[in-house]
Amino acid sequence: MSIRRWAICMLFLATGYGVQAQRPILIGIDVAKPVLLLLTPSRPAFRLAEATAKFPLTGNRFVSVVVGYGQLRSDTVFRNVLIDGGGGYLKIGSEGVKPGGLVIGWHALASLSRETGTYTFRGPVFGDYSQQAFRRNRFLVGAEGLLGHQWPLSKNFSLRATGRITVGFQPQPNGDGEPPSIFMPGIGPLVGHSLVGSVGIGVHLLYQINRQLSSN
């Protein structure tokens, strides 16, 4: 199943609970990821960007949709092989926001990345020698649970900090002599091979859209 069909199915299932028209929609971006980009502009690092939208359900629950992009510029990670990769991801799930600001939720996710491995031999006399070792596409599906807190900043703005635990499955086997993926967009650094896991944090600045006003 393609990512597009998977996303349509997940969104249909999530919104089947009945979106509440009278409650506002929340949109936002992860403000921690651009800070990471500014702090490490020229060193091996992650390049990340993420946007989200929260559609109200019954009670204090929301349908959560997250899209983003991730890129890795690595240092030597495996037998003189450097891995560069980048791609996009989609997360769809449900979140609950308690009256005190406690956030509990989950996401199903799909991530797609293209990786390039470059073998580099350090030459002290004639200079370094580099050759492409492999190029591959990576696809991952999984789920994550999240826990966080949301603070109101003004009438329309709020700040949300969350931590997450993610598990995922990569169906593609590694080629002979190829290292496993060390990073996937939307998940971050990986532990494992086909069955992988990761943890992460997010800091989102959210803006509230009044749906009644926008429909006039």
KENU-913794 format. One record per residue: chain; residue number from 1; x negated, y negated, z of N, C-alpha, C in turn. Coordinates in Angstrom, 1 decimal. Each point is the difference from the previous one (the first is absolute). Layout:
<sites>
cadena,num,nx,ny,nz,cax,cay,caz,cx,cy,cz
A,NUM,X,Y,Z,X,Y,Z,X,Y,Z
...
</sites>
This chain:
<sites>
cadena,num,nx,ny,nz,cax,cay,caz,cx,cy,cz
A,1,-0.8,1.2,0.0,0.8,-1.2,0.0,-0.9,-1.2,0.0
A,2,0.3,-1.0,-0.9,-0.8,-1.2,-0.1,0.3,-0.9,1.2
A,3,-1.0,-0.9,0.3,0.2,-1.0,1.1,1.3,-0.8,-0.1
A,4,0.3,-0.4,-1.3,1.2,-0.8,-0.2,1.2,0.8,0.4
A,5,0.2,1.2,-0.5,1.2,0.8,0.4,0.0,0.3,1.5
A,6,-1.2,0.3,0.6,0.0,0.2,1.4,0.4,-1.2,0.8
A,7,-0.4,-1.2,-0.4,0.4,-1.2,0.6,1.4,-0.3,-0.1
A,8,0.6,0.2,-1.1,1.5,-0.2,-0.2,0.8,0.9,0.9
A,9,-0.4,1.3,0.0,0.7,1.0,0.9,-0.1,-0.4,1.5
A,10,-1.2,-0.4,0.4,-0.2,-0.4,1.4,0.8,-1.2,0.4
A,11,0.0,-1.0,-0.9,0.8,-1.2,0.2,1.5,0.2,0.1
A,12,0.4,0.9,-0.9,1.5,0.4,0.0,0.3,0.7,1.3
A,13,-0.8,0.9,0.5,0.3,0.7,1.2,0.0,-1.0,1.2
A,14,-1.0,-0.9,0.0,-0.1,-0.9,1.1,1.1,-1.0,0.1
A,15,0.5,-0.5,-1.1,1.0,-0.9,0.0,1.4,0.6,0.1
A,16,0.1,1.3,0.0,1.2,0.7,0.1,0.7,-0.2,1.3
A,17,-0.7,-0.5,1.0,0.5,-0.2,1.3,1.0,-1.2,0.0
A,18,-0.2,-0.9,-1.0,0.9,-1.2,0.0,-0.7,-1.3,0.4
A,19,-0.5,-0.8,-0.9,-0.7,-1.2,0.3,1.1,-1.0,0.5
A,20,-0.4,-0.8,1.0,0.9,-1.0,0.6,-0.1,-1.3,-0.7
A,21,1.0,-0.5,-0.7,-0.2,-1.2,-0.8,-0.1,-1.2,0.9
A,22,0.5,0.0,1.2,0.1,-1.2,0.8,-1.4,-0.3,0.8
A,23,-0.9,1.0,0.0,-1.2,-0.2,0.7,-1.1,-0.3,-1.0
A,24,-1.0,-0.8,0.5,-1.1,-0.5,-0.9,-0.9,1.1,-0.4
A,25,-0.7,-0.2,-1.1,-1.1,0.8,-0.6,-1.3,-0.6,0.5
A,26,-0.9,0.9,0.3,-1.4,-0.5,0.4,-1.0,0.3,-1.1
A,27,-0.8,-0.9,-0.4,-1.1,0.2,-0.9,-1.2,-0.5,0.6
A,28,-1.2,0.6,-0.4,-1.2,-0.4,0.7,-1.2,0.6,-0.7
A,29,-1.2,-0.4,0.5,-1.3,0.5,-0.5,-0.8,0.4,1.3
A,30,-1.0,0.9,-0.3,-0.9,0.4,1.1,-1.1,-1.1,0.0
A,31,-0.1,-0.8,1.0,-1.0,-1.1,0.1,-1.4,0.5,0.4
A,32,-0.1,1.2,0.5,-1.3,0.5,0.5,-0.8,0.5,-1.2
A,33,0.6,0.5,-1.1,-0.8,0.5,-1.1,-0.7,-1.1,-0.8
A,34,0.6,-1.2,-0.2,-0.8,-1.0,-0.7,-1.2,-0.5,0.9
A,35,0.2,0.0,1.3,-1.1,-0.4,0.9,-1.2,0.9,-0.2
A,36,0.3,1.3,-0.1,-1.1,1.0,-0.2,-0.7,-0.3,-1.4
A,37,0.7,-0.4,-1.0,-0.5,-0.3,-1.3,-1.0,-1.2,0.1
A,38,0.4,-1.0,0.8,-0.8,-1.2,0.1,-1.2,0.2,0.8
A,39,0.0,0.9,1.0,-1.1,0.3,0.9,-1.1,0.8,-0.7
A,40,0.4,0.8,-1.0,-1.0,0.9,-0.7,0.2,-0.2,-1.5
A,41,-0.4,-1.2,-0.6,0.2,-0.2,-1.4,-1.0,0.7,-0.9
A,42,-1.2,0.3,0.5,-1.0,0.6,-0.8,-0.6,1.3,0.5
A,43,0.4,0.4,1.2,-0.5,1.3,0.5,1.0,1.1,-0.3
A,44,-0.5,1.3,0.0,0.9,1.1,-0.2,1.2,-0.1,1.0
A,45,1.2,0.0,-0.5,1.1,-0.2,0.9,1.3,0.3,-0.7
A,46,1.1,0.0,0.7,1.3,0.2,-0.5,0.6,-1.3,-0.5
A,47,0.7,0.1,-1.1,0.8,-1.2,-0.5,1.4,0.4,0.0
A,48,0.8,-0.7,0.8,1.4,0.4,0.3,1.0,-1.2,-0.1
A,49,1.2,0.4,-0.5,1.1,-1.0,0.0,1.3,0.7,0.1
A,50,0.9,-0.5,0.8,1.3,0.7,0.3,1.1,-1.0,0.2
A,51,1.2,0.4,-0.6,1.2,-0.8,0.2,1.1,0.9,0.5
A,52,1.0,-0.5,0.7,1.1,0.8,0.5,1.3,-0.7,0.0
A,53,1.1,0.8,-0.1,1.3,-0.6,0.1,0.8,1.0,0.9
A,54,0.8,-0.6,0.9,0.9,0.7,1.0,1.4,-0.3,-0.3
A,55,0.8,1.0,-0.3,1.4,-0.2,-0.3,0.8,0.6,1.1
A,56,1.0,-0.8,0.6,0.7,0.4,1.2,0.9,1.1,-0.2
A,57,0.0,1.0,1.0,1.0,1.0,0.1,0.9,-0.3,1.1
A,58,0.7,1.0,0.5,0.9,-0.1,1.2,-0.9,-0.2,1.3
A,59,0.5,-0.6,1.0,-0.7,-0.2,1.2,-1.2,-0.9,-0.2
A,60,-1.1,0.5,0.6,-1.3,-0.7,-0.1,-1.0,0.6,-1.0
A,61,0.5,0.8,-0.9,-0.8,0.7,-0.9,-0.1,-0.7,-1.4
A,62,-1.1,0.3,-0.7,-0.3,-0.6,-1.3,-0.5,1.1,-0.9
A,63,0.3,-0.1,-1.3,-0.7,0.7,-1.1,-1.3,-0.7,-0.2
A,64,-1.1,0.6,0.0,-1.3,-0.6,-0.2,-0.6,0.4,-1.3
A,65,-0.4,-0.9,-0.8,-0.7,0.2,-1.3,-1.3,-0.7,0.0
A,66,-1.1,0.7,-0.2,-1.3,-0.5,0.0,-0.7,0.3,-1.3
A,67,-0.6,-1.0,-0.6,-0.9,0.3,-1.2,-1.3,-0.7,0.2
A,68,-1.0,0.5,-0.6,-1.4,-0.6,0.2,-1.0,0.6,-0.9
A,69,-1.2,-0.6,0.1,-1.1,0.4,-0.8,-1.2,0.2,0.9
A,70,-0.9,1.0,-0.3,-1.2,0.2,0.8,-1.1,0.3,-0.9
A,71,-1.2,-0.4,0.4,-1.2,0.2,-0.8,-1.2,0.3,1.0
A,72,-0.9,0.9,-0.4,-1.1,0.4,0.9,-1.3,-0.2,-0.9
A,73,-0.9,-0.8,0.6,-1.4,-0.1,-0.6,-0.9,0.7,1.0
A,74,-0.5,1.2,-0.2,-0.6,0.7,1.0,-1.5,-0.1,0.0
A,75,-0.7,0.3,1.1,-1.4,0.3,0.0,-0.2,1.5,-0.3
A,76,-1.2,0.5,0.1,-0.3,1.4,-0.3,0.8,0.8,1.0
A,77,0.8,1.0,-0.5,0.8,0.8,0.9,-0.3,1.5,-0.1
A,78,-0.6,0.4,-1.1,-0.2,1.5,-0.2,-1.1,0.2,-1.0
A,79,-1.2,0.5,0.5,-1.1,0.4,-0.9,-0.3,-1.1,-1.1
A,80,-0.2,-1.2,0.5,-0.3,-1.1,-0.9,1.1,-0.4,-0.9
A,81,1.2,0.4,0.3,1.2,-0.4,-0.8,0.7,-1.1,0.6
A,82,0.3,-1.1,-0.8,0.8,-1.1,0.5,1.4,0.2,-0.6
A,83,1.0,-0.3,0.7,1.4,0.2,-0.4,0.7,-1.4,0.0
A,84,0.5,-0.4,-1.2,0.8,-1.1,-0.1,1.4,0.4,-0.5
A,85,1.0,-0.6,0.7,1.4,0.4,-0.4,1.0,-1.1,0.3
A,86,1.2,0.1,-0.7,1.0,-0.9,0.3,1.3,0.4,-0.6
A,87,1.1,-0.5,0.5,1.3,0.4,-0.5,1.1,-0.6,0.9
A,88,1.2,0.4,-0.2,1.2,-0.5,0.7,0.7,1.0,0.8
A,89,1.0,-0.5,0.8,0.8,0.9,0.8,1.3,-0.6,0.3
A,90,0.9,0.9,0.3,1.4,-0.3,0.4,0.4,0.8,1.2
A,91,0.7,-0.8,0.9,0.5,0.7,1.3,1.5,-0.4,0.1
A,92,0.8,0.9,0.3,1.4,-0.2,0.3,0.4,0.7,1.2
A,93,0.7,-0.6,0.9,0.4,0.7,1.2,1.0,-0.9,0.8
A,94,0.0,0.3,1.3,1.0,-0.7,0.9,-0.7,-0.5,1.3
A,95,0.4,-1.2,0.4,-0.6,-0.5,1.2,1.1,-0.5,1.0
A,96,-0.3,0.1,1.2,0.9,-0.6,1.1,-0.7,-1.0,0.8
A,97,0.7,-1.2,0.2,-0.6,-1.1,0.8,0.9,-0.2,1.2
A,98,-0.6,0.3,1.2,0.8,-0.1,1.2,0.1,-1.5,0.4
A,99,1.0,-0.3,0.8,0.2,-1.4,0.4,-1.2,-0.7,0.6
A,100,-0.9,0.8,0.7,-1.2,-0.6,0.6,-1.1,-0.1,-1.0
A,101,0.1,0.5,-1.2,-1.0,-0.1,-1.0,-0.7,1.3,-0.4
A,102,0.2,1.1,0.8,-0.6,1.3,-0.3,0.4,0.5,-1.4
A,103,-1.0,0.4,-0.8,0.3,0.5,-1.4,-0.4,1.5,0.0
A,104,0.9,0.8,-0.5,-0.2,1.5,-0.1,0.5,0.4,-1.4
A,105,-0.8,0.7,-0.8,0.5,0.3,-1.3,-0.8,1.1,-0.7
A,106,0.3,0.3,-1.2,-0.7,1.0,-0.8,0.1,-0.5,-1.5
A,107,-1.0,0.5,-0.8,0.0,-0.2,-1.5,-0.3,1.4,-0.6
A,108,0.6,0.2,-1.1,-0.5,1.0,-1.0,-0.9,-0.8,-1.0
A,109,-1.0,0.6,-0.5,-0.9,-0.8,-0.8,-0.6,0.8,-1.2
A,110,-0.3,-0.8,-1.1,-0.7,0.6,-1.1,-1.2,-1.0,-0.4
A,111,-1.1,0.6,-0.3,-1.2,-0.8,-0.2,-0.7,0.5,-1.3
A,112,-0.5,-0.9,-0.8,-0.7,0.4,-1.3,-1.2,-0.8,-0.1
A,113,-1.2,0.7,-0.2,-1.3,-0.6,-0.1,-0.8,0.6,-1.1
A,114,-0.9,-0.9,-0.6,-1.0,0.5,-0.9,-1.4,-0.2,0.6
A,115,-0.7,1.1,0.1,-1.3,0.0,0.6,-1.2,0.2,-1.0
A,116,-1.0,-0.7,0.2,-1.2,0.2,-0.8,-1.2,0.3,0.9
A,117,-0.7,1.1,-0.3,-1.2,0.3,0.8,-1.3,-0.3,-0.8
A,118,-0.9,-0.7,0.5,-1.3,-0.3,-0.6,-1.2,0.5,0.7
A,119,-0.8,0.9,-0.7,-1.2,0.5,0.7,-1.1,-1.0,-0.2
A,120,-0.7,-0.3,1.1,-1.1,-1.0,0.0,-1.2,0.6,0.5
A,121,-1.1,0.0,-0.8,-1.3,0.5,0.5,-0.9,-1.2,0.2
A,122,-0.5,-0.2,1.2,-0.8,-1.1,0.4,-1.4,0.1,-0.6
A,123,-0.4,-0.9,-0.9,-1.3,0.1,-0.6,-0.9,-1.1,0.5
A,124,-1.0,0.3,0.9,-0.8,-1.1,0.6,-1.0,-0.6,-1.1
A,125,-0.3,0.7,-1.1,-0.9,-0.5,-0.9,0.7,-0.5,-1.3
A,126,0.9,0.7,-0.6,0.6,-0.4,-1.2,1.4,-0.5,0.2
A,127,0.5,-0.1,1.2,1.3,-0.5,0.2,1.0,1.1,0.2
A,128,1.2,-0.4,0.5,1.0,1.0,0.2,0.6,0.5,-1.3
A,129,0.4,1.3,0.1,0.7,0.6,-1.2,1.4,0.4,0.4
A,130,1.0,-0.4,-0.7,1.4,0.3,0.3,0.7,0.7,-1.2
A,131,0.9,0.9,0.4,0.7,0.8,-1.0,1.4,0.3,0.5
A,132,1.0,-0.1,-0.8,1.4,0.4,0.5,0.1,1.4,0.3
A,133,0.4,0.4,1.2,0.1,1.4,0.4,1.4,0.5,-0.3
A,134,1.1,-0.8,0.2,1.3,0.5,-0.3,0.9,-1.2,0.0
A,135,1.2,0.3,-0.7,1.1,-1.0,0.0,1.3,0.8,0.2
A,136,0.8,-0.3,0.9,1.2,0.8,0.3,1.1,-0.9,0.5
A,137,1.3,0.5,-0.2,1.2,-0.6,0.5,0.4,0.8,1.2
A,138,0.4,-0.7,1.1,0.5,0.6,1.2,1.4,-0.4,0.3
A,139,0.8,1.0,0.4,1.4,-0.3,0.4,0.3,0.7,1.3
A,140,0.6,-0.8,0.9,0.3,0.5,1.4,1.4,-0.3,0.4
A,141,0.7,0.9,0.6,1.3,-0.2,0.6,-0.1,0.3,1.5
A,142,0.8,-0.7,0.8,-0.1,0.2,1.4,1.0,-0.7,0.8
A,143,-0.2,-0.2,1.3,0.9,-0.7,0.9,-0.8,-0.6,1.1
A,144,0.6,-1.0,0.6,-0.7,-0.7,1.1,1.0,-0.4,1.1
A,145,-0.4,0.0,1.2,0.8,-0.5,1.1,-0.7,-1.3,0.5
A,146,0.8,-1.0,0.4,-0.6,-1.3,0.4,0.7,-0.4,1.3
A,147,-0.8,-0.8,0.7,0.4,-0.6,1.3,-0.6,-1.4,0.1
A,148,0.8,-1.0,0.4,-0.5,-1.3,0.1,0.9,-0.9,0.7
A,149,-0.3,-1.3,-0.1,0.8,-1.1,0.7,0.1,-1.2,-1.0
A,150,1.2,-0.6,0.1,0.3,-1.2,-0.8,0.2,-1.2,0.9
A,151,-0.6,-1.1,-0.3,0.1,-1.3,0.7,0.6,-1.1,-0.8
A,152,1.1,-0.6,0.4,0.5,-1.2,-0.7,-0.9,-1.2,0.1
A,153,-0.3,-0.6,-1.2,-0.8,-1.2,0.0,0.8,-1.3,-0.2
A,154,1.1,0.2,-0.7,1.0,-1.2,-0.2,1.3,0.6,-0.4
A,155,0.9,-0.8,-0.5,1.3,0.5,-0.4,0.0,1.0,-1.1
A,156,-1.0,-0.2,-0.9,0.0,0.9,-1.2,-1.3,0.9,-0.1
A,157,-1.0,-0.3,0.8,-1.2,0.7,-0.1,-0.3,0.9,1.3
A,158,-0.6,1.1,-0.2,-0.4,0.9,1.1,-1.3,0.7,-0.4
A,159,-0.7,0.5,1.0,-1.2,0.7,-0.2,0.1,1.4,0.6
A,160,-0.4,1.0,-0.8,0.1,1.4,0.4,-1.3,0.7,0.0
A,161,-0.4,0.6,1.1,-1.2,0.9,0.0,0.4,1.4,0.2
A,162,-0.6,0.9,-0.8,0.4,1.4,0.1,-1.2,0.9,-0.1
A,163,0.1,1.2,0.6,-1.0,1.0,-0.2,0.7,1.2,-0.7
A,164,-0.7,0.8,-0.7,0.6,1.1,-0.8,-0.9,1.3,0.1
A,165,0.6,1.1,-0.1,-0.6,1.3,-0.2,0.5,0.6,-1.3
A,166,-0.9,0.4,-0.9,0.5,0.5,-1.4,-0.6,1.3,-0.2
A,167,0.8,0.9,-0.6,-0.4,1.3,-0.5,0.4,0.1,-1.5
A,168,-0.8,0.6,-0.8,0.3,0.1,-1.4,-0.6,1.2,-0.7
A,169,0.4,0.2,-1.2,-0.4,1.2,-0.7,-0.5,-0.4,-1.4
A,170,-1.2,0.4,-0.4,-0.6,-0.2,-1.3,0.0,1.3,-0.8
A,171,0.9,0.1,-1.0,0.0,1.3,-0.8,-1.1,0.3,-0.9
A,172,-0.8,-1.0,-0.3,-1.1,0.2,-1.0,-1.3,0.6,0.7
A,173,-0.5,1.1,-0.5,-1.3,0.5,0.6,-1.2,-0.8,-0.4
A,174,-1.0,0.0,0.7,-1.3,-0.7,-0.3,-0.7,0.8,-1.1
A,175,-0.7,-0.7,-0.9,-0.8,0.7,-1.0,-1.3,0.6,0.7
A,176,-0.8,0.8,-0.7,-1.2,0.6,0.5,-1.0,-1.1,0.4
A,177,-0.4,0.0,1.2,-1.0,-1.0,0.5,0.6,-1.3,0.3
A,178,1.3,-0.2,-0.1,0.6,-1.3,0.2,0.4,-0.2,1.5
A,179,-0.3,-1.1,0.6,0.4,-0.2,1.3,1.6,-0.3,0.1
A,180,0.6,0.3,1.2,1.4,-0.3,0.1,0.2,-1.5,0.1
A,181,1.3,-0.4,-0.2,0.3,-1.4,0.0,-0.2,-0.5,1.5
A,182,-0.6,-1.2,0.1,-0.2,-0.6,1.3,0.9,-1.2,0.3
A,183,0.9,-0.4,-1.0,0.8,-1.1,0.1,1.2,0.1,-1.0
A,184,1.2,-0.3,0.5,1.2,-0.1,-0.9,0.7,-1.3,0.3
A,185,0.5,-0.7,-1.0,0.7,-1.2,0.2,1.3,0.2,0.9
A,186,0.2,-0.9,0.9,1.1,0.1,0.9,-0.2,0.9,1.2
A,187,-1.1,0.8,0.0,-0.3,0.9,1.1,-1.3,-0.4,0.7
A,188,-1.0,-0.3,-0.8,-1.3,-0.4,0.5,-1.0,1.1,0.0
A,189,-1.0,0.0,0.9,-0.9,1.1,0.0,0.6,1.3,0.4
A,190,-0.4,1.1,-0.7,0.6,1.3,0.2,-0.8,0.9,0.8
A,191,0.6,1.0,0.7,-0.6,1.1,0.6,0.7,1.2,-0.5
A,192,-0.8,0.9,-0.6,0.5,1.3,-0.5,-0.2,0.0,-1.5
A,193,0.5,1.1,-0.6,-0.1,0.2,-1.5,1.3,0.0,-0.7
A,194,0.7,1.1,-0.1,1.3,0.0,-0.6,1.1,-0.5,0.9
A,195,-0.1,0.4,1.3,0.9,-0.5,1.0,-0.8,-1.1,0.8
A,196,0.4,-1.2,-0.1,-0.8,-1.1,0.6,0.8,-0.8,1.0
A,197,-0.7,-0.7,0.8,0.6,-0.9,1.1,-0.8,-1.3,0.1
A,198,0.7,-0.9,0.6,-0.6,-1.4,0.2,0.8,-0.7,1.0
A,199,-0.6,-1.0,0.6,0.6,-1.0,0.9,-0.3,-1.4,-0.5
A,200,0.9,-0.9,0.3,-0.2,-1.4,-0.4,0.8,-1.0,0.7
A,201,-0.3,-1.3,-0.2,0.8,-1.1,0.6,0.4,-0.9,-1.1
A,202,1.1,-0.8,0.3,0.4,-1.1,-0.9,0.5,-1.2,0.8
A,203,-0.1,-1.2,-0.5,0.5,-1.2,0.6,0.7,-0.7,-1.1
A,204,1.4,0.0,0.1,0.8,-0.6,-1.1,0.6,-1.3,0.5
A,205,0.0,-1.0,-0.9,0.7,-1.2,0.2,1.3,0.1,-0.8
A,206,1.1,-0.1,0.7,1.4,0.3,-0.6,0.8,-1.3,-0.1
A,207,0.7,-0.1,-1.1,0.9,-1.2,-0.2,1.4,0.5,-0.2
A,208,1.0,-0.6,0.7,1.4,0.4,0.0,0.8,-0.7,-1.1
A,209,0.6,0.8,-0.8,0.9,-0.6,-1.1,1.4,0.2,0.4
A,210,0.8,-1.1,0.1,1.4,0.0,0.3,0.7,0.4,-1.3
A,211,0.6,1.2,0.0,0.7,0.6,-1.2,1.3,-0.7,-0.3
A,212,0.7,-0.6,1.0,1.2,-0.7,-0.3,-0.2,-1.3,-0.8
A,213,-1.2,-0.7,0.4,-0.3,-1.2,-0.7,-0.5,0.3,-1.4
A,214,-0.8,1.1,-0.2,-0.5,0.3,-1.3,1.0,0.5,-1.0
A,215,1.2,0.4,0.5,1.0,0.5,-0.9,0.9,-1.0,-0.5
A,216,-0.1,-1.3,0.5,0.9,-1.1,-0.5,-0.5,-0.5,-1.3
</sites>
